[in-house]
């Protein structure tokens, strides 16, 4: 197995990059990722509080550790020397120290949990700042899904023209990224299988595990250097230099042994996370497509497919991790228990070999042995605690690799090509101009979709795009909206600020009707007038009944996603109302170009006529994709697409 993505130098390098997010040093970067953060809640302040708390806690633990020797002295005194007042004060101090010890430990856990929330917030917002900009979420999802559906022997990148190259994780257990400029004429044929698996899992589960595990060990990491130095000094005073030296050498040797097991387990966890994410993604597909699967009666097929994936892919990894963690646990436990014997061996050397305490009375020797064994055992215990972090280090290493690889990959996604493709210069009265436009699919440069398209649409003109399935109708929309990273020849120009697209499959979540209809605007302020307007639009388009799902309030979120509550036809009508609601806004009322991607495919002819008549009467420039013959009468031009990038443009009969 490859040594990549284990506990190694690459891990330290990637973890150092993430530290800039967790603990920004400069004041300039203080509020970059969290604008509401105050100086007193900055991670550095919380870390300082944890360090102070741990320092006080270790002092209290030291005092508690000396108490048993005082009990030995008081309880072994002869009858005439016993002092109940002293013994009572010893009991009070014991309970006070123990209570304070418990409080400080709880406070340490509390501060660590606060730090976990801070770190996770920062890291999630940092990842979102990449993921939701420049359409990276689109490119990541499409490359992943296209490659997951590819045959194993098809070594063609899902975004070939984009030229993102990675190494197959399943074989080499490594992810690396190389970006080549889209201006190159030779596309990369390197395999992506897939480049980044399950981005949603990396942002949610992997970040959570990384931040939570790191916050758990941070108190120990912060205080251990101080306690180890202090108790090494105390041990040296009792046993001489050989005491702390032997303990440190013992720790170093065992750490080297554990490092082998940690790297093996972290690599297995890394691969398991990939497979777990794919397994969860498969189940999410069942939830999304449950109805067609039920119509097909596909339960037995899915049952067999899912069982095979789990048994043949996940179970072997689970067994491998179990065996590797057994040896890691064995090594850790041996270190702990041998260490407990080592403390007494060191004390025995001081007594039997070096004769440090030959002249001490037996009563005094009992006290010395109690105090000395506490100091040496606590030094070994501190090293044991660090050694016991092995299981957590495996989780930190695996998830650090997954999160930082995700960041590195997103940084390589360069969308400057989208700005180069769009020529914003346009003549007066022209709404859209396309000149000598040629392009192919992202996954195969030899699959040409368009050759030398020339087209000009003036204000109020309406174009219908037709062609066989797979001829590239929606692909033209993708190119015109610059979301396909393809090499193109030619240019196109239109005012993107005054254009709007209605997709064939509308996007709705579980937000309020007001938020759904305002999408993607984020600055709108809810008002009573807007509620009345939305209700009027719903009534006009026979959708007023859907307010029952939100208790008759357009500002209330439904219990379930609108995709699950409404039929495909209702969703298409609601998507059209989104356009109307947008047109009613003063900021967006200047829309003059509307892209329509089969928006009436689930509607009857009467509703289709009502929609198109509305747009035609208002003299919008329309570009529609459709198969229905009834659509021709609403358009003046027809762009018919053929295979191999051929096309024809014909004039249609204008609607009276």
N, C-alpha and C positions, 0 to 999 in steps of 0.2 A: 504493500500500500504506500502511496505517496506520503511524504512527510509534510506536505503543505497543509495549511489550515489547522495546524496543531498548536501546541504550546511552544513557540519558537520565536526567533527574531522577527519574523513577519507579523506575528501576533503583537509583539511589543510595539512595532512600528505603527500598526493600524490602531492599537489602543491609544497611542500617543496622539493620533489625529483626533480621536473622539474626546480626549481630555480637553481639547480646546473648546468643545461644546459644553462638556460637563462643568469645567472650571475656567471660564474666561478670565485671563489675568488683567488685561487692560480695561480701564474704565469705559473706553470707547465701545467695547463689545458687551458692556454690562446688560443693556436692554435690547440687544439686537434680535434675540429670539423670543423674548417675552416682554412686550412693551409695558405690561402692568406691574412688572417686578420692582420692588423697592430695595433700597440698599441694605436694609436690615434683614431681608429675606434672601439675599444673594447666597449662592452655594458656598462661597468662601467663608461667609459669616457662620453658616451652619456647621461647616467643617471645623472652624475655630471653636465653636461651642462644644462640639463633640470631643475635641482634643482636651479642652479644659475639663469637661465632665469626666472623661476617662482618666485624666491625671488625678483628680480628686478621688475617683473610684479606686484607683490602684493604691493610693495612700490608705484609704479605709480598708481595703483588702489586706494590706500589709499589717495594719493594726489588728484586724481580726485574726490574721495568721499567728500573731504573737500571743493572743489570749489563752490558747490551750496550755502554753508553758506556765502562765500565771496561775491557772487552775491547778496544774500539777504541784506548784510550790505551795499554794494555800491549802490544798487538800492533804498534802504530805507532812504538814507541820505537826509537831507534837501538841498534845492537849493544852499545855500551859502557854503555848505561843499562838494559839488560834485567836483570830480577831474577826468576829462576825460583821462588824462595821465595814472592814476592808473587803470582806467577801461579798457583802451586800452591794457595795459600790462597784465591785468587779462584775456582778450580775447585771446591774443597771447599765454599765458601760457596754457589756456584751450585747444586750438587747438593743441599745442605741446604735451601736456600730452595725449590727445586722440589719436593723430597719433602714439605716442610711444607705447601706450597701444595696438593699433591695430597691430603694427609691432611685439611686443613681443608675443601676442597671436598667430599670424601666425607662428612665429618662434617656439613657443612651439608645435604647430601642426606638423610643419615640422620635428622637432627633434623626436617627437613621431613616425612619419611615418618611419623615418630612423631606430629607435629602433625596430619597427615592422618587417622591412626587416631583421635586424640582428637576432632578436629572431626566426623568422620563418626559416631563413637559418640554424641557429644552431640546431633547433629542428628537421627540416627535415633531415639534414645530420646525426644527432644522431639516428633517427629512421632508416634511410637507412643503417647505420653501423650495425644494427641488422638484418634488413629485408633481405638484400642481401648477408648475410654471412650464412654459414652452411645450405644452402638450406631452410632457414626459410620461404621464400616466397612460396616455394613448399608445405611445411607442412601446413602453414596457409591456403592457397588456397584450398588444397585438403580436409582438415578437414571441412572447411566452406561449400564447395560445396557439399561434400558427405552428410553432415547432413541436408543441406537445401532440399535435394532431398529425405530425409527419411520420412517414415510415422510418424505421431505424437506419435504413441504408441510404437515405436521401440526404446527402451532405451539402445542402444548399441553405444558406442563411435566410431566415424569414424576412429580413430587411437587407437583401443582398446589395442593392445600390447604396444603402446607407453605410455599408462596410463596417459593421461592428463585429469584431471577431472575438470569440471566446473558445476555451477548451472544454470539452465535454466533461461535466462534473462527475458523471457516473463512472467514467473510466479512470480519470486522473485525480479525482477528488480535489480539484482546484478550479477556481474561477479567476481568469485574468481578462483584461479589457485592452483593446487597441482600437483607436479611432483613426480612420482614414478619410481624408477630405472627400466630399461628394463630387468634387471637380474631377476626380480620377476617372479615366475612361475604362479601367479594368476593374470590375466589381470583385469583391472578395467572395471566395467560395468556401471559406472556413465554416466549420460546423458550429451551429448554435443549438444546443439541445438540452435545455433552453439556456439563454444567456443569464437571465435573472428569474429564478423560480419564485412564484407567489410573493409579489411585492407587498400585498396586504399582510401576509404573515410576518414579514420582516419589520414592518412598521408597528405592528401590534404585539404579537407574541414574542418575537425575538428581542425587541426593545424592552419589553416588560421584564423578561427574564434577565437580560443584561443589567438593567438598572436596579432591579430588586436584589439580585445576588450581590452586585457590587456594593450597594448600600448596607447590606448585612455584614460584610466583612470590613467595611471602612473603619469602624472603631478599633478593631484589632490591628489593622494595618497602621493606623495613626499612632497608637500608643506603644506598639511592640518595640520599636527601636529604643525608646526611653526605658521601658521596664527591663528589657534584655541587658542593656548597659548597666543599669543599677543593680540588678540581681547578679550579674556577672561579677561586679565589684564585691558584693556581699559574699558570694561563693568563694571568690579569691581570698578574702580575708580569713575564711574558715579552712579551706583546703589548699591554698596556694594556687599558683598559676595553672597547675595540671587539672584542677577541677573545671573551671570555665572553658579551658582549652579542649578538654576531652568532650564536654557537652557540645561545643560548637562543631568540632570535627564529626561527632556522631550525627548532628543535624545535617551537616553538609553532605555527608556520604549518603544518608537516607533520602535527602532531597534529590540527589542525582538519580537514585533508584526510582523514586516516585515520578520524576520528570518523564521517564519513559512511559509509564502507565497513564499519566495525565495527557500526554500528546495523543496516545492511542485512543483514549476515551473521547477526547475533544473532537478528533476526526470522525469518530463514529457518530457522535451527537450531531455534528455538522451535516453528515449525510442523512441521518435520521430526520432532522428538521426538514430537509428537502422533501423526503418521501412522505412525512406527516402532512406537510403543506399540500402536496399533490393529492393525498388521500382525502383531506378536508375539501379540496377544490372539487373532487369528483362527487362528494356528497352534496356540495352546494349546487352542482349541476342538476342533481336529482330534484332538489327543492325548487330550482328554477323551472325545470322542464317536466314536472311531475305529471301534468295533464297529457301531453303527447305520449309519454311513456305508458301511461295508463290506457290510452286509446290503442296503442300497439300491443298492450298486454306484455310489456317488456320486463316485468318483474323478474322472471327466471333468468333472463339474459343478464340483467344488471346484477342479480344475486351472484351468478357465477363470475362475472367480470370483477366485482368488488372483492369477492372471496379470494380469487386468484391474485389480485394485486396485493391484498393484505398478507396472505400466506407466503407468497413467493418473493415479495419485495420488503415488506416491513418486518415480518417475523424473524427472518435471518439477522437483520440489523439489531432487533431487540435482544436476540440470544447473544449476538456478538457483544453488545454493550453490557449485558448481564455478566458474561464471563470476564470481560475486561475490568468491570467495576468490582468483581470479586477479588481479583488480584490487587487492584488498587486499595480496596478496603483491607485486605490481608496485610499489605505493606504498611498501611497507616496504623492499624491496630498493633502490629508488632513494634513499631516505633514507640507508640504510647506506653505499652506495657513493659517493654525492655527499659524504657526511660525511667519508669517508676523504680525498677531494681537498681538502675545506675546511680540514683541519688544515694541509696544506702551503701553502695560499693564505694562511692567517694567518701562518705562519712567513715566507713570502715578503714579506708586507707589513712585517714587523719588520726584514727584511734590506734590501730594495730601496727601500721607501718611507720608513720611519722611521729607517733606518741605525743600528739599535741596536748592531750588532756590527761596525762598520767597523774598529775598532781592535783587534779580537781576531785572534790568529794563526790560521792555517788548521787546525792541530792542535787548538787549543782550540775552534775553531768547529765541528769535527766532533763533539766531545763535547757542545757546547751544543745543536747541531741534534738529536743523538740523544736527549738528555734532554728538550728542549723538545717535539719531535715526539711523544715518549711522553706527556707531560702533556696536550697539546692533543688528541691522538688518543684518549687514555683518557677525557677529558671527553666527547668526541663518542661514544665507545664506550658510555659509561654511558647517554647519551641514546638511543643506538641500541638498547641492551638494553631500555629502557622501550618504545621504539617497536616492538620485535619482539614485545612481549606482545600485540599486536593479536589474533592468532589465539586466544590463551588468554582474552582479555577477552571475545571473542564467546561462548565457551563459558560463562564465568562469568555473563555478562549473561543469556543464554538460560535457564540452569538456575536462576539466582537468581529470575527471574520465575516459573518453573514451581513451584519449591519454596515460595516465599512466597505465591503465589496459593493453593496447596494449604492452607497454614496459615490464611490469611485466610478461605478458604471453610469450613474445619472450625470455625473460631471462630464463624461465623455460624449453625452448626447448633445450635439451641437445643432441648433436649429437656425443658425444664421442663413442657411439655405432658404428658409421660408421667407426671409426678408428680401433675399436676392431675387426670388422668383416673381414677387409681386411688384409690378411697375405702377406706381401710384399716379403717374401722369395720364390724364384722360382729357379728351376734347369735350367742349361744351355740347350739351344735349346727348352725349353718349353716356350710357350707364355701364356697359361692359364691352371691353375690346380684347380679343384674343388674336395673336399674330403668330403664325407658323408654330403652333404648339405641338410638340411631340414628346411622348413619355412611354415608359413601360411599367410593369408591376414591380414593387419593391423586392419581391422574392425571386425574380427571374428577369434579368435585363433583356433576354431574348424574346420574352413575351410582350410584344409591342401592343399597346392599347390605342394609341393615337398617333397619326402621322400628319403633321403640317395642318393643323386645324386653324382656320381663319374665320373669325366671326365678330360682328359688331351688333350690339343691341342698343337702340335708342330708347328714350323714355317712353314707357307705355307699350313697348313691344313684348310679345310673349312667345317663348320658345318651348317646344315639346321635344324631349329627348326620348327616343325609342330604340329598340334593338333587342336581340335575343338575350336570354339570361347569360351573364358572364361576358357580355360584350364590352363592359366598362362604363356603364351609365353612372353608377354611384361613384366609380373611380374618378370620373371627371370632376364631380363635386369635391372629392378629397383633394385633388390637385389644386383646384381653384381656391380651396380654403387652406392650402399649405399645411395639411396635416400628414401628407404622405412624403416621407423623405426619399424622393426619387430624383434622378438626374433628368432634367427636362431641357429641351431645346425650344426656343421661342420665348414668348412672354404673354402675360395677360394683365389687365388692369381694371380695377373697379374700386369704389369707395367702400371699404369693409365696414366703416362705422355706420353706413346707411344701408347695410344688407342684413338679411335674416334668413335662416334656414330652418325648415320644418322637416325632421327626419321621418322615415317610414315607421320606425319603432320609437315612439316618443319616450323620453326619459322623465320619469316621475319617481319620487321617493316617498317618504312618510311625513313631509312637511305640510304646513297649513295650505289651504287653497290660495291664499294671498301670496305666500312665498313661492309656491309652485308656479303660479301664473306670472310672478315677477322675475322668475329665473331667466338669465343668470344675474340680474341686477341685485346689488347688495346694499344700496343706499336708500331704497324706498322706505318711507315712513307710513305705517298703517294709519288709516283714517276711516271714519264712518262713511264718508263719501265713497271711498274705494270699496267698502263692503257692499254698498248699494249698487255700485257699478258692476262688481263681479256677479252679484245675484241677477242683475238684468241680463248680462251676457250669458249666464248659465240658462236662464229661462228662454232666451232667444234661440239657443242652440240645443234645447231639449235635454239639459243636464242639471236642472234645478234639484232633481231628486238626490244628487250625490251629496248635498249638504247634510243629509241625514247621517252620514258617516262622521260628521264633525260637529254634531249637536247644533246645527243651523248657524254655525259661526265660521266664517272664512278665515279666521285667525287661529283656529284650533287645529291641532295636528290629529290625524286619524290614528286609530290603534294599530292599523296595519298599513303597509305600503299601498299607494294607489294602484300600482301594477297588479296587486292581488285583489283589489276591490272592484275594479272596473274591467269591462270587456275591451277587446282591441278597438272596436268601433268607438266606444266612449272615450278611450284614451286618445284616439286621433282627433276627435272633436275637441277635447280639452286642450290638446296641443295647438289646435287652430285658435282657440280662445286665448291662448298664451300670446299669439301674434297680435290679436285684436287688442288685448290688454296693453301690450307694449306700444301699439300705435296710439293709444289714448294718452300715453305719457308725453309730457312736453319735451322731455330730454330725448326721447327715442321716436318721436312722431315723424321724423324726417326720413324714415325708411323708404327707399324707392326701388329696391331690388329684393325679390323674395325667391329663394330656392325651395322647391317643393319636391321631396323625394317620395313619390307614391303615397301621398298623405291621405288618399281616399281609397286605398286598397281594401280596407275593412268596412267601407261605408256603402250605402245604397246610392243609386244614381241620383235620386232627388236631393240627398244631402250633398253629394258632390257638386251638383248644379248650384246649390245655394252658396257653397263656399267659393266656387270660381266666379260666380256672378258678383259676389261681394268684392273680390279683388279686381275684376275687370272694370267694374263701375268706378273704382277709385284710381284707375289708370296706373296700376303698379306694373313695373317690368317684372315678368315672371319667367323662371326657368323651371320647367316641370319634368319629372321622370314618371313615366306611366306606361301601362300596357293596354288600357281600355281604349276602345275606339271612340267612346263618348268624350274623351279628353280633347280630341282634335279640334272640335268646334270652338274651344276656348283659346286657341293659340293661332298665331299667324305664321310661325315657322316650325318646321320639323327637322331636327337633327337626328338622322338615323345612323346608328353605329353598326359596323360589320366587324368581322374577324380581321386580324392582322393590321388593325389601326385604320382601316378604310372607313369612310363616312360619306354621307350625302346630305345636302340641305335643300329642302323643298318649301315652297310657299303653300300655306293652307288657306282654306276658306275662312274669312274673318267672321266672327260672331256678330250678328245684327244687334 
